[in-house]
Amino acid sequence: MRAFQLVGWRQPPELREVPVPEPGPGQVLVKVAGAGACHSDLHIMQAPAPPPGFTDLPLTLGHENAGWVERLGPGVTGFAPGDPVIVYGSWGCGICANCRQGQENYCRQRAGQGPGLGGGHDGGMAEYLLIPAARYLIPLGVLDPRQAAPLSDAGLTSYHAVKRSLHLLGPGSTAVVIGAGGLGQMTIQILRALSAATTVVAVDTDAGKLETAKRMGADEALLSGDEAIARIKDMTAQQGAQLVLDMVGVDPTLRMAAQVARMLGHLTIVGLGGGALPVDFSSPPHECSVAAPYWGSLTDLMEVITLAQQEKIKVLVEHFPLQRANEAYQLLHDGRIQGRAVITPHG
């Protein structure tokens, strides 16, 4: 089968021929319909050496995956060949207390060091993907797996980031989403779905992405800068927003996040831009909690799929065949993907 693999650090990935894996006891082979291209993949490609938790090269990329069950290993029940499924990508040990509660994203043995898909194990940018345990598969029902693949990260990460702060939201509340790319677009929709009374503000440097953000449900769409900060302050009676979600994570966006957050609010860092949040006695505001959530739980993903099935959230998707995967990543790097790029190994 064909697989899009990283073969060297700071080298472009290559399309290579590799054997089709055979599912062993408890395992499932999935025929990949779609594999999302994510900014975190770019960080992996540009790394000078293996990040923590990564195996030796070559490594098949792709941690946002959906497809159809191809073959079941001995002992697997609950699924049948042809079933459309989405793959939960943060694979934990399955034994620690967090894993047993479905929070494999916070596995105590692996400590969020990228051991799952596209990290410690081959990912889904290939014609077939071997899943180590059936518990990582969630039925898609009526959803098209070519469209649904980004829900397993862009949807899940956004949902988990919003859900932890729902107690702060409601009538009169404000949520600011910094970065209106694929992840930000999902976050805006999830805020609309989970807290309809919240005023949602999108901030970005790209006017086109802000137009998309408005279509996705943002009440305000502001070009990044001092005027955006002043506008958010005016909207909130100079108090700042109850929830600020930085989907970018570079120095300028983190500075803005600290400026528009409020006392007793939440400042949530989702983006992997590598910036540092300025912290002193008065910034962020007093008792503003700062968190950097990592993906989400298995049950979170089940809830995300339900929202998609109810048509309360959707993913803007641009499809690319496997042989154009490098092109998709270049467009992503250049900021020219409006929603999410999805690699489709089977067309």
N, C-alpha and C positions, 0 to 999 in steps of 0.2 A: 504494500500500500504506500501511498505518498504521505509524507509528513513534513511540516515546516519546522525546521530544527535550528536551534542555536548551536553552532559548532565551535565557536571561539568567542572569548570576551572581547567586546568592542569590534566585533565583526558582524556584517549583515547575516541574518539567518538564511538557510538554504533549504530548497525543496529536495528531499531525498527519498529514496526507496528503502522501506524498512519492512520487516515481517509483520503480518497481522497477528496480534496477540491472541492467545487461546485462553479463555476464562477457566480458572481453576475453581476449587470448592469455594462457594460463597461469592464468587465474582460474577460480573456482568460485562459483556461486550456491547458497546453502544455504537451504532452507525451514526456518525456525526452529521447533523444537518446544518448547524451553525456554531461558530466559535467567535466570540467577540474579541475585538482588538482593543486593548486597554492601555492607558498612559503608563500604568505600572510596568507593562511589558517593555516600554521604551527605557525605563530606568534599568531593567534587567539587561537589555541589550547594550546599554552604555556603561555597565559596571566594569571596572578594570579587573575584577577578580570575583570569584563566586560569593554572592551574598549569603548571610547565615541561613542554614537549612537547605541549601541547594546541593543537588547531586552532581556528579561528574557530567561533563558534556560527552556526546551530544544530548540535547534536551528539547523535546517537542514543546512549543509554546502553546498557550491558550488555556485560560482558567474560567472563561465564561462559555459554557457548553450546553447544548441541547441536541436531541436527536431521537433515534428510535432504537428500542432494544433489538439487538441482532442475535445474540446467543446468551443463554443462561448457564452458569457453571453449576456443577453438582450441588444440590441442596438449596438452591435459590427458589423461593416461592414469592407469590404476590405480583409477578410481572410475567408477560408473555412476549414472544417475538413480535415486533411491529408496534408495540406500545410507544406512544410519544412521551418522552421524559425530559426533564431538566436535571442537570447535575449540580449538586451542592459541592462547592470546591474547596472548602477549608477542612481538610481531612485530619482528624485528631487521632489520639491513641485509642479512643473508644472505651477506655477503662477508668480514667480519672473522674472525679466528681463533676467537673464542668462538662466533660464529654457525655456523661450519663444523663445530664440534664438537657442535652441537645446543643450545648454551647461549645461545639468543637472548634469554633474560631478562637476560643480561649483555653484550648487544651493546655493543661499544666505541664505536660511532658514536652510540648513543642513550642510553647510560649509565643505564638503568633509570628514565628520566624519563616513563614512562607513554605510550610512543608507540603501543601496540597497541590492542586493542579497547577501546572506551569511553574512549579517551584521544585519541591522534592520529588515529584513524579511527572512523567510525561503528560502533557496537556492535550487539548482537543483539536489543535490545528493539524488534523490528520483525518484520513477517511474513517478510521475506527479508534475508539477510546476504551481502554480497559478500566473498569471501575472496581475497586478492591472490595466493596461491600454494597449490597442492595440498598442499605439505609441511606445512601447518598443520592438515590434517585427519587424524584417527586413526579407523579403523573401530571401531564400537561392538559389532559382533556381535549378541549376544542382548540387550544392555542397551537399556532404553527411554530414548530421548533426553530425554524429559520429566523423568525421574528423574536422569539421568546428568549434566545440565548443570553442577551445582556441582562435579563432580569436576575441572573444568578450572581452578578456582582454589582453592576450599576444600580439595579433595582434593590437588591438585598442590602448593600452598603448604605444607600440613601435611606431606606426604610428603617434600618436599625439606628442610624444617626438621629432620625426624627423621633422615633418611638420613645427613646429614652428621655425625651424632653417634653412629652405631651402634657404633663401636668402643669407646665408653664404657659401653655397656649389656650386660647379661648377668645371670647368677645373682648375686643380692645387690645389684643396682643399683636405683636409684630415679629415676623421671622425674616431674617435677611439671608439670602443665598448668594455668596460671592463666587462667581464662576458659573456661567450658564451654558456649559458644554453638555455632553451626554449625561454626566453624573448630576450636574445641576438641574437639568431638565427633569430628570426623574425625581429629584428632591422636591421641586416645585409641585409636581403632580401629587406626590405623596402627602405634602403639607395640605394641599387642597382636599385630598380624600380623607385625611385623618382629622383635620381641624379646619373645617370650612370657614369658621368665623375669624380666623387669623388673617391679618394683612401680610401678604407675601411680597417681599421686595427682592428683585433680581439685580445683581451688579455684575458688569462685565466690561471689558475693553472693546468688544466686538458688537457693533450695532446690529448686525444680522442675527447674532445669537440672542440679543435682547428682544428682537422681534419674535423669535421662536419662543422665548420665555413668556412673552405676553400671551401667545397662543396657547401655551401650556398651563396658563392660569395665574401668572404673576400679576399682582395688582399694580405694581410699579416696576419699571425697567430703567435702570440708571447707568449711564456711562461712568466707569470708575474714576474717582478723583475727589478733590475737596468738595465740589458741588454735591456729589452723591452723599458724602458724609453729612454735609449741612442739611440736605433734604431729609435724610433719615432722622436726624436730630429734631428737625421741625415736626415731622410726622409723629414723633413719640414724646412731644412736649419736653424735649431736651434730655429725656431719660435714657434713650437708647432702646435697642430691641431685646425682647425676652430671650430670643434664640438667634444666634449668628452661626451659620454653617459656612466654613471656608472650604470650598471644594477644590482649591488650587494649592494653597499651602506654601506660597513663596513669601519673601519678606514684606513686599508692599501690601499683599492681601491680608497678611497677619496683622500688620500695623493698623489697617483699616478695621479689621475685625475687633481689635481692642478698643478702637475709638467709637464704634457704634454699638457695642454691647452695653448692658446696663447692670447696675447693682443687683445681686442675687439672681442674675440670669445665667445662661449657658453659652459658652463659646466652644464650638465643636470643630476640631480640625480633621477634615476628611482627606484633603488633597495631599499628595506625596511630593510636593514641590521642593522640600528640603529647607524651607525657611525656618526662622526662629521667632517665636512670639516674644515681644518685648515685655518684660515683667518687672514692676517695681511696686512700691506701696500703693500707688493709686492707679496703676494700669496693669491688667484689666481692672474695671471698677470693683469696689469692695465686694467680696464674697461671690464674685462671678466665677462659676465653676468652669474649668477648662478640661476637655477630654479629647482623646484621639481614639475613637472606636475603630475596631478592626472587623470588616465584613459584618456578619450577623449569624444568628443561630439557624438551625434546621427549621424550627417552627416559624421563625421570621420569614424564611423563604417560602414556606407553605402559605403564609398570609399574603406575601407579595403575589404569588401565583393566583390566589383568590381575587385580589384586586384587579389583576389583569384579565381574568376570566369575566369579571363583572364590568369590564371596559372602563374602569375608573382610572387606570394608568395605561400608557402605551409607550413604546420605544420607537423613536425615529431611527430607522435602520437603512444603511447603504450596504448592499451586498457586493462581495468581491470573491471571485473564484480563488482556489488555493494558489494558483500560479501567480496571482496578483497580490499576494499577501504583503510583500515588501512595499509595493506601491501604496497599499492601504495604510501601512505604518508611517510612510513618509507624509501622506496627507494628514494623518493624525498629528504628527510632529509639527507640521506647518499650520495647524489650526484650521484645516479646510474640510473637516468632517463636521457637519451640523449636528448630527445625533450620535449614532454609534456605528462604527464599521464592523461588519460581520463577515467572516470568511466562511464560504459555503463549499466544503470539499466535494459534494456530490452535485453541484450546480443548482 
